[in-house]
Amino acid sequence: MAATPEFICICGVQKKVSNHWVLARFTQRGIEFMPWDRNLALSDDVIVLCGEGCASAALSRCLGEWNHAHSPTIPTGIPMTEMDSAGA
C-alpha cells in the first residue's frame, strides 16, 4: 500500500480535502505563487501555503528581504496571530 503524503502549511495547518491551498517557490528574482497541484507540492523547492493569509505573509517576508532574494527564509511553526499581523 502506497503512503499518502501529508501536506502542512508553514503555519502548521494540515491540508484537508476541501481546502484552497497555494504553492510558492523562491526564485533568484523573488517569489512565485502557483495554484495547488499535488505533484508539484511534493517538490523539495516548493512551499505549501494554506491560503491567502499565509501567502501574504510569505510575500511580505520576501519583500522585506528583497536584497537577499536569492536566499530568503520562512520559519515554520509561527503562531497564526503572528502570521496574520505579518500580512497587515
MMTF fields as JSON, N, C-alpha, C and O atoms, coordinates in Angstrom:
{
  "mmtfVersion": "1.0.0",
  "mmtfProducer": "UNKNOWN",
  "numBonds": 351,
  "numAtoms": 352,
  "numGroups": 88,
  "numChains": 1,
  "numModels": 1,
  "chainsPerModel": [1],
  "groupsPerChain": [88],
  "chainIdList": ["A"],
  "bondAtomList": [4, 2, 8, 6, 12, 10, 16, 14, 20, 18, 24, 22, 28, 26, 32, 30, 36, 34, 40, 38, 44, 42, 48, 46, 52, 50, 56, 54, 60, 58, 64, 62, 68, 66, 72, 70, 76, 74, 80, 78, 84, 82, 88, 86, 92, 90, 96, 94, 100, 98, 104, 102, 108, 106, 112, 110, 116, 114, 120, 118, 124, 122, 128, 126, 132, 130, 136, 134, 140, 138, 144, 142, 148, 146, 152, 150, 156, 154, 160, 158, 164, 162, 168, 166, 172, 170, 176, 174, 180, 178, 184, 182, 188, 186, 192, 190, 196, 194, 200, 198, 204, 202, 208, 206, 212, 210, 216, 214, 220, 218, 224, 222, 228, 226, 232, 230, 236, 234, 240, 238, 244, 242, 248, 246, 252, 250, 256, 254, 260, 258, 264, 262, 268, 266, 272, 270, 276, 274, 280, 278, 284, 282, 288, 286, 292, 290, 296, 294, 300, 298, 304, 302, 308, 306, 312, 310, 316, 314, 320, 318, 324, 322, 328, 326, 332, 330, 336, 334, 340, 338, 344, 342, 348, 346],
  "bondOrderList": [1, 1, 1, 1, 1, 1, 1, 1, 1, 1, 1, 1, 1, 1, 1, 1, 1, 1, 1, 1, 1, 1, 1, 1, 1, 1, 1, 1, 1, 1, 1, 1, 1, 1, 1, 1, 1, 1, 1, 1, 1, 1, 1, 1, 1, 1, 1, 1, 1, 1, 1, 1, 1, 1, 1, 1, 1, 1, 1, 1, 1, 1, 1, 1, 1, 1, 1, 1, 1, 1, 1, 1, 1, 1, 1, 1, 1, 1, 1, 1, 1, 1, 1, 1, 1, 1, 1],
  "groupList": [{"groupName": "MET", "atomNameList": ["N", "CA", "C", "O"], "elementList": ["N", "C", "C", "O"], "formalChargeList": [0, 0, 0, 0], "bondAtomList": [1, 0, 2, 1, 3, 2], "bondOrderList": [1, 1, 2], "singleLetterCode": "M", "chemCompType": "L-PEPTIDE LINKING"}, {"groupName": "ALA", "atomNameList": ["N", "CA", "C", "O"], "elementList": ["N", "C", "C", "O"], "formalChargeList": [0, 0, 0, 0], "bondAtomList": [1, 0, 2, 1, 3, 2], "bondOrderList": [1, 1, 2], "singleLetterCode": "A", "chemCompType": "L-PEPTIDE LINKING"}, {"groupName": "THR", "atomNameList": ["N", "CA", "C", "O"], "elementList": ["N", "C", "C", "O"], "formalChargeList": [0, 0, 0, 0], "bondAtomList": [1, 0, 2, 1, 3, 2], "bondOrderList": [1, 1, 2], "singleLetterCode": "T", "chemCompType": "L-PEPTIDE LINKING"}, {"groupName": "PRO", "atomNameList": ["N", "CA", "C", "O"], "elementList": ["N", "C", "C", "O"], "formalChargeList": [0, 0, 0, 0], "bondAtomList": [1, 0, 2, 1, 3, 2], "bondOrderList": [1, 1, 2], "singleLetterCode": "P", "chemCompType": "L-PEPTIDE LINKING"}, {"groupName": "GLU", "atomNameList": ["N", "CA", "C", "O"], "elementList": ["N", "C", "C", "O"], "formalChargeList": [0, 0, 0, 0], "bondAtomList": [1, 0, 2, 1, 3, 2], "bondOrderList": [1, 1, 2], "singleLetterCode": "E", "chemCompType": "L-PEPTIDE LINKING"}, {"groupName": "PHE", "atomNameList": ["N", "CA", "C", "O"], "elementList": ["N", "C", "C", "O"], "formalChargeList": [0, 0, 0, 0], "bondAtomList": [1, 0, 2, 1, 3, 2], "bondOrderList": [1, 1, 2], "singleLetterCode": "F", "chemCompType": "L-PEPTIDE LINKING"}, {"groupName": "ILE", "atomNameList": ["N", "CA", "C", "O"], "elementList": ["N", "C", "C", "O"], "formalChargeList": [0, 0, 0, 0], "bondAtomList": [1, 0, 2, 1, 3, 2], "bondOrderList": [1, 1, 2], "singleLetterCode": "I", "chemCompType": "L-PEPTIDE LINKING"}, {"groupName": "CYS", "atomNameList": ["N", "CA", "C", "O"], "elementList": ["N", "C", "C", "O"], "formalChargeList": [0, 0, 0, 0], "bondAtomList": [1, 0, 2, 1, 3, 2], "bondOrderList": [1, 1, 2], "singleLetterCode": "C", "chemCompType": "L-PEPTIDE LINKING"}, {"groupName": "GLY", "atomNameList": ["N", "CA", "C", "O"], "elementList": ["N", "C", "C", "O"], "formalChargeList": [0, 0, 0, 0], "bondAtomList": [1, 0, 2, 1, 3, 2], "bondOrderList": [1, 1, 2], "singleLetterCode": "G", "chemCompType": "PEPTIDE LINKING"}, {"groupName": "VAL", "atomNameList": ["N", "CA", "C", "O"], "elementList": ["N", "C", "C", "O"], "formalChargeList": [0, 0, 0, 0], "bondAtomList": [1, 0, 2, 1, 3, 2], "bondOrderList": [1, 1, 2], "singleLetterCode": "V", "chemCompType": "L-PEPTIDE LINKING"}, {"groupName": "GLN", "atomNameList": ["N", "CA", "C", "O"], "elementList": ["N", "C", "C", "O"], "formalChargeList": [0, 0, 0, 0], "bondAtomList": [1, 0, 2, 1, 3, 2], "bondOrderList": [1, 1, 2], "singleLetterCode": "Q", "chemCompType": "L-PEPTIDE LINKING"}, {"groupName": "LYS", "atomNameList": ["N", "CA", "C", "O"], "elementList": ["N", "C", "C", "O"], "formalChargeList": [0, 0, 0, 0], "bondAtomList": [1, 0, 2, 1, 3, 2], "bondOrderList": [1, 1, 2], "singleLetterCode": "K", "chemCompType": "L-PEPTIDE LINKING"}, {"groupName": "SER", "atomNameList": ["N", "CA", "C", "O"], "elementList": ["N", "C", "C", "O"], "formalChargeList": [0, 0, 0, 0], "bondAtomList": [1, 0, 2, 1, 3, 2], "bondOrderList": [1, 1, 2], "singleLetterCode": "S", "chemCompType": "L-PEPTIDE LINKING"}, {"groupName": "ASN", "atomNameList": ["N", "CA", "C", "O"], "elementList": ["N", "C", "C", "O"], "formalChargeList": [0, 0, 0, 0], "bondAtomList": [1, 0, 2, 1, 3, 2], "bondOrderList": [1, 1, 2], "singleLetterCode": "N", "chemCompType": "L-PEPTIDE LINKING"}, {"groupName": "HIS", "atomNameList": ["N", "CA", "C", "O"], "elementList": ["N", "C", "C", "O"], "formalChargeList": [0, 0, 0, 0], "bondAtomList": [1, 0, 2, 1, 3, 2], "bondOrderList": [1, 1, 2], "singleLetterCode": "H", "chemCompType": "L-PEPTIDE LINKING"}, {"groupName": "TRP", "atomNameList": ["N", "CA", "C", "O"], "elementList": ["N", "C", "C", "O"], "formalChargeList": [0, 0, 0, 0], "bondAtomList": [1, 0, 2, 1, 3, 2], "bondOrderList": [1, 1, 2], "singleLetterCode": "W", "chemCompType": "L-PEPTIDE LINKING"}, {"groupName": "LEU", "atomNameList": ["N", "CA", "C", "O"], "elementList": ["N", "C", "C", "O"], "formalChargeList": [0, 0, 0, 0], "bondAtomList": [1, 0, 2, 1, 3, 2], "bondOrderList": [1, 1, 2], "singleLetterCode": "L", "chemCompType": "L-PEPTIDE LINKING"}, {"groupName": "ARG", "atomNameList": ["N", "CA", "C", "O"], "elementList": ["N", "C", "C", "O"], "formalChargeList": [0, 0, 0, 0], "bondAtomList": [1, 0, 2, 1, 3, 2], "bondOrderList": [1, 1, 2], "singleLetterCode": "R", "chemCompType": "L-PEPTIDE LINKING"}, {"groupName": "ASP", "atomNameList": ["N", "CA", "C", "O"], "elementList": ["N", "C", "C", "O"], "formalChargeList": [0, 0, 0, 0], "bondAtomList": [1, 0, 2, 1, 3, 2], "bondOrderList": [1, 1, 2], "singleLetterCode": "D", "chemCompType": "L-PEPTIDE LINKING"}],
  "groupTypeList": [0, 1, 1, 2, 3, 4, 5, 6, 7, 6, 7, 8, 9, 10, 11, 11, 9, 12, 13, 14, 15, 9, 16, 1, 17, 5, 2, 10, 17, 8, 6, 4, 5, 0, 3, 15, 18, 17, 13, 16, 1, 16, 12, 18, 18, 9, 6, 9, 16, 7, 8, 4, 8, 7, 1, 12, 1, 1, 16, 12, 17, 7, 16, 8, 4, 15, 13, 14, 1, 14, 12, 3, 2, 6, 3, 2, 8, 6, 3, 0, 2, 4, 0, 18, 12, 1, 8, 1],
  "groupIdList": [1, 2, 3, 4, 5, 6, 7, 8, 9, 10, 11, 12, 13, 14, 15, 16, 17, 18, 19, 20, 21, 22, 23, 24, 25, 26, 27, 28, 29, 30, 31, 32, 33, 34, 35, 36, 37, 38, 39, 40, 41, 42, 43, 44, 45, 46, 47, 48, 49, 50, 51, 52, 53, 54, 55, 56, 57, 58, 59, 60, 61, 62, 63, 64, 65, 66, 67, 68, 69, 70, 71, 72, 73, 74, 75, 76, 77, 78, 79, 80, 81, 82, 83, 84, 85, 86, 87, 88],
  "secStructList": [7, 7, 7, 7, 7, 7, 7, 5, 7, 6, 6, 1, 7, 5, 7, 7, 6, 6, 7, 7, 7, 3, 3, 3, 3, 3, 3, 6, 6, 3, 3, 3, 3, 3, 3, 7, 7, 2, 2, 2, 2, 6, 1, 6, 6, 3, 3, 3, 3, 7, 1, 2, 2, 2, 2, 2, 2, 2, 2, 2, 2, 2, 2, 2, 6, 4, 4, 4, 6, 6, 1, 7, 7, 7, 7, 1, 7, 7, 7, 2, 2, 2, 2, 2, 2, 2, 6, 7],
  "xCoordList": [0.839, 0.0, 0.89, 1.809, 0.619, 1.426, 1.114, -0.031, 2.141, 1.961, 1.354, 1.709, 0.442, -0.162, 0.612, 0.748, 1.124, 1.884, 0.979, -0.202, 1.551, 0.845, 1.377, 2.583, 0.48, 0.888, 0.556, -0.582, 1.57, 1.396, 1.92, 3.039, 1.092, 1.444, 2.542, 2.8, 3.179, 4.204, 3.636, 4.392, 2.311, 1.679, 1.298, 0.856, 1.465, 1.185, -0.132, -0.394, -0.965, -2.258, -2.043, -1.259, -2.746, -2.64, -3.692, -4.833, -3.301, -4.218, -5.299, -5.045, -6.525, -7.669, -8.177, -7.619, -9.202, -9.691, -10.22, -9.922, -10.999, -11.696, -10.963, -11.518, -9.747, -9.018, -8.575, -8.357, -8.446, -7.985, -6.542, -6.284, -5.635, -4.23, -3.484, -3.939, -2.322, -1.481, -0.064, 0.327, 0.688, 2.093, 2.957, 2.534, 4.154, 5.095, 6.483, 6.806, 7.279, 8.666, 9.51, 9.153, 10.63, 11.56, 12.427, 12.907, 12.617, 13.477, 14.567, 14.567, 15.473, 16.524, 15.949, 16.556, 14.789, 14.179, 13.147, 12.69, 12.764, 11.756, 10.972, 11.546, 9.659, 8.783, 7.754, 7.284, 7.41, 6.443, 5.321, 5.589, 4.061, 2.908, 2.25, 2.201, 1.74, 1.103, -0.154, -0.227, -1.138, -2.315, -1.926, -0.883, -2.762, -2.484, -2.317, -3.132, -1.263, -1.003, -0.286, 0.834, -0.941, -0.41, 0.999, 1.859, 1.248, 2.576, 3.636, 4.754, 3.29, 4.22, 4.49, 5.6, 3.474, 3.623, 4.649, 5.182, 4.925, 5.902, 7.341, 8.274, 7.537, 8.883, 9.55, 8.902, 10.844, 11.598, 11.688, 11.818, 11.621, 11.78, 10.458, 10.435, 9.358, 8.034, 7.556, 7.696, 6.99, 6.438, 4.929, 4.299, 4.35, 2.911, 2.283, 2.701, 1.267, 0.605, -0.895, -1.511, -1.488, -2.891, -3.896, -5.087, -3.451, -4.394, -3.797, -2.582, -4.684, -4.273, -3.479, -2.538, -3.839, -3.141, -1.677, -0.798, -1.418, -0.03, 0.719, 1.924, 0.023, 0.661, 1.067, 2.144, 0.202, 0.521, 1.72, 2.572, 1.784, 2.906, 4.206, 5.247, 4.153, 5.348, 5.798, 6.993, 4.854, 5.183, 5.786, 6.769, 5.203, 5.707, 7.147, 7.985, 7.429, 8.799, 9.756, 10.882, 9.303, 10.152, 10.444, 11.578, 9.425, 9.627, 10.55, 11.342, 10.447, 11.303, 12.757, 13.668, 12.957, 14.31, 14.721, 15.507, 14.197, 14.411, 15.876, 16.223, 16.731, 18.143, 18.825, 20.005, 18.081, 18.601, 17.677, 17.523, 17.063, 16.058, 16.6, 15.831, 17.908, 18.465, 18.445, 18.617, 18.24, 18.219, 17.271, 17.688, 15.997, 15.072, 14.713, 14.807, 14.304, 13.896, 12.513, 12.153, 11.747, 10.439, 10.434, 10.468, 10.393, 10.397, 9.091, 8.049, 9.136, 7.931, 7.5, 8.273, 6.269, 5.766, 5.452, 5.493, 5.139, 4.8, 3.35, 2.479, 3.06, 1.671, 0.829, 1.31, -0.424, -1.294, -1.459, -1.574, -1.475, -1.628, -0.456, -0.629, 0.733, 1.911, 1.828, 2.235, 1.298, 1.158, 0.174, 0.4, -0.937, -1.946, -1.372, -1.647, -0.591, -0.046, 1.057, 1.305, 1.735, 2.802, 2.248, 2.923, 1.021, 0.434, -0.206, -0.591, -0.326, -1.003, -0.095, -0.504],
  "yCoordList": [-1.171, 0.0, 1.242, 1.354, 2.149, 3.366, 4.344, 4.462, 5.038, 6.049, 7.307, 7.708, 7.923, 9.176, 10.324, 10.369, 11.257, 12.373, 13.283, 13.452, 13.854, 14.802, 16.194, 16.431, 17.11, 18.465, 19.371, 19.404, 20.115, 21.002, 22.391, 22.54, 23.391, 24.783, 25.253, 24.621, 26.356, 26.936, 27.365, 27.529, 27.553, 27.935, 26.721, 26.869, 25.515, 24.3, 23.622, 22.536, 24.217, 23.636, 22.487, 22.605, 21.374, 20.216, 20.317, 20.702, 19.969, 20.036, 18.977, 17.816, 19.426, 18.523, 18.549, 19.258, 17.804, 17.659, 18.965, 19.28, 19.732, 20.885, 22.218, 23.259, 22.208, 23.469, 24.052, 23.322, 25.376, 26.076, 26.513, 27.644, 25.628, 25.868, 26.449, 26.375, 27.03, 27.695, 27.158, 26.728, 27.186, 26.783, 27.998, 28.912, 28.002, 29.095, 28.505, 27.426, 29.232, 28.829, 30.094, 31.069, 30.064, 31.188, 31.028, 29.936, 32.129, 32.155, 33.193, 33.857, 33.331, 34.34, 35.749, 36.676, 35.91, 37.238, 37.535, 38.673, 36.547, 36.775, 35.524, 34.458, 35.655, 34.541, 34.348, 35.315, 33.113, 32.755, 31.964, 30.999, 32.361, 31.647, 30.838, 31.252, 29.654, 28.745, 28.15, 28.01, 27.799, 27.12, 25.728, 25.193, 25.158, 23.845, 22.781, 22.666, 22.02, 20.86, 19.837, 20.071, 18.706, 17.704, 17.268, 17.164, 17.012, 16.554, 17.641, 17.35, 18.866, 19.98, 20.214, 20.584, 19.997, 20.186, 19.225, 19.488, 18.134, 17.156, 17.576, 16.957, 18.618, 19.091, 19.711, 20.393, 19.47, 19.986, 21.507, 22.096, 22.148, 23.604, 24.361, 25.579, 23.652, 24.272, 24.385, 23.452, 25.543, 25.801, 25.66, 26.218, 24.92, 24.677, 25.714, 25.869, 26.431, 27.5, 27.232, 26.881, 27.4, 27.024, 28.024, 27.723, 29.179, 30.131, 31.512, 31.7, 32.478, 33.846, 34.487, 35.238, 34.207, 34.806, 34.401, 35.247, 33.117, 32.639, 33.026, 33.27, 33.083, 33.538, 35.012, 35.404, 35.825, 37.233, 37.388, 38.25, 36.548, 36.605, 36.217, 36.829, 35.207, 34.795, 35.908, 36.182, 36.55, 37.661, 38.821, 39.426, 39.123, 40.211, 39.945, 40.846, 38.716, 38.373, 38.496, 38.972, 38.069, 38.152, 39.616, 39.965, 40.472, 41.894, 42.529, 43.411, 42.083, 42.599, 42.186, 42.841, 41.091, 40.584, 40.773, 39.988, 41.803, 41.993, 41.991, 41.551, 42.466, 42.494, 41.153, 40.987, 40.192, 38.837, 37.827, 36.714, 38.186, 37.341, 35.977, 35.038, 35.864, 34.572, 33.558, 32.365, 33.999, 33.043, 33.454, 33.481, 33.777, 34.123, 32.892, 31.764, 33.114, 32.005, 32.272, 33.414, 31.221, 31.316, 30.312, 29.105, 30.799, 29.869, 29.102, 29.6, 27.904, 27.118, 27.233, 27.666, 26.846, 26.848, 28.222, 28.421, 29.177, 30.529, 30.534, 30.046, 31.079, 31.158, 31.936, 32.902, 31.529, 32.139, 33.63, 34.383, 34.092, 35.523, 36.296, 37.415, 35.725, 36.375, 36.383, 37.354, 35.294, 35.235, 36.3, 36.952, 36.483, 37.47, 38.877, 39.681, 39.192, 40.538, 40.783, 41.931, 39.722, 39.882, 40.328, 41.037, 39.919, 40.286, 41.661, 42.168, 42.269, 43.573, 44.702, 45.863],
  "zCoordList": [0.0, 0.0, 0.0, 0.811, -0.89, -1.027, 0.098, 0.536, 0.557, 1.598, 0.997, -0.111, 1.726, 1.288, 1.924, 3.146, 1.114, 1.687, 2.511, 2.209, 3.539, 4.395, 4.079, 4.14, 3.743, 3.42, 4.592, 5.062, 5.068, 6.208, 5.836, 5.346, 6.079, 5.793, 6.741, 7.766, 6.397, 7.258, 8.608, 9.566, 8.702, 9.974, 10.809, 11.948, 10.254, 10.998, 10.676, 11.192, 9.849, 9.484, 8.5, 7.558, 8.727, 7.828, 6.735, 6.992, 5.513, 4.376, 4.48, 4.8, 4.195, 4.112, 2.679, 1.842, 2.389, 1.016, 0.428, -0.724, 1.194, 0.614, 0.748, 0.394, 1.243, 1.418, 0.076, -0.89, 0.035, -1.169, -0.927, -0.514, -1.181, -0.878, -2.069, -3.21, -1.772, -2.761, -2.599, -1.514, -3.674, -3.631, -3.932, -4.639, -3.398, -3.66, -3.867, -3.368, -4.604, -4.844, -4.893, -5.553, -4.187, -4.258, -5.494, -5.799, -6.193, -7.376, -7.124, -6.087, -8.049, -7.913, -7.927, -7.391, -8.535, -8.648, -7.57, -7.467, -6.762, -5.734, -5.423, -5.202, -5.406, -5.069, -6.168, -6.766, -6.429, -7.474, -6.809, -6.093, -7.038, -6.495, -7.599, -8.758, -7.204, -8.163, -7.543, -6.322, -8.354, -7.807, -7.305, -7.679, -6.469, -5.895, -6.97, -7.885, -6.842, -7.699, -6.821, -6.368, -6.586, -5.663, -6.032, -5.158, -7.3, -7.732, -7.532, -7.105, -7.834, -7.645, -6.151, -5.769, -5.318, -3.872, -3.269, -2.19, -3.943, -3.459, -3.744, -3.231, -4.553, -4.89, -3.669, -2.876, -3.528, -2.384, -2.355, -1.282, -3.518, -3.558, -3.506, -3.687, -3.26, -3.223, -1.781, -0.991, -1.451, -0.128, -0.214, -1.113, 0.714, 0.763, 1.688, 2.836, 1.173, 1.927, 1.991, 0.985, 3.192, 3.39, 2.819, 2.756, 2.412, 1.853, 1.695, 1.753, 1.492, 1.2, 2.333, 2.074, 3.579, 4.712, 4.769, 4.939, 4.626, 4.666, 3.39, 3.434, 2.261, 1.027, 1.16, 0.71, 1.778, 2.003, 2.932, 2.716, 3.97, 4.907, 4.203, 4.444, 3.336, 2.592, 1.655, 1.548, 0.976, 0.085, 0.875, 0.446, 2.015, 2.85, 3.28, 3.248, 3.68, 4.074, 2.893, 3.041, 1.735, 0.538, 0.207, -0.121, 0.291, 0.009, 1.037, 0.707, 2.277, 3.325, 3.158, 3.665, 2.439, 2.209, 0.745, 0.215, 0.102, -1.335, -1.719, -2.816, -0.852, -1.213, -0.969, -1.28, -0.411, -0.215, -0.889, -0.388, -2.004, -2.655, -3.061, -3.262, -3.181, -3.57, -2.436, -2.686, -1.188, -0.079, 1.045, 2.203, 0.743, 1.81, 2.628, 2.144, 3.859, 4.703, 5.252, 5.537, 5.397, 6.027, 7.16, 6.922, 8.396, 9.524, 9.612, 9.186, 10.157, 10.357, 11.799, 12.653, 12.071, 13.424, 13.978, 15.193, 13.111, 13.556, 14.024, 13.304, 15.227, 15.679, 14.682, 14.087, 14.49, 13.49, 13.735, 12.769, 14.976, 15.239, 14.681, 14.198, 14.736, 14.169, 12.648, 12.011, 12.054, 10.594, 10.131, 9.112, 10.884, 10.498, 10.549, 9.658, 11.555, 11.67, 10.664, 10.294, 10.206, 9.216, 7.876, 7.13, 7.562, 6.278, 6.288, 5.234, 7.449, 7.556, 7.171, 7.204]
}
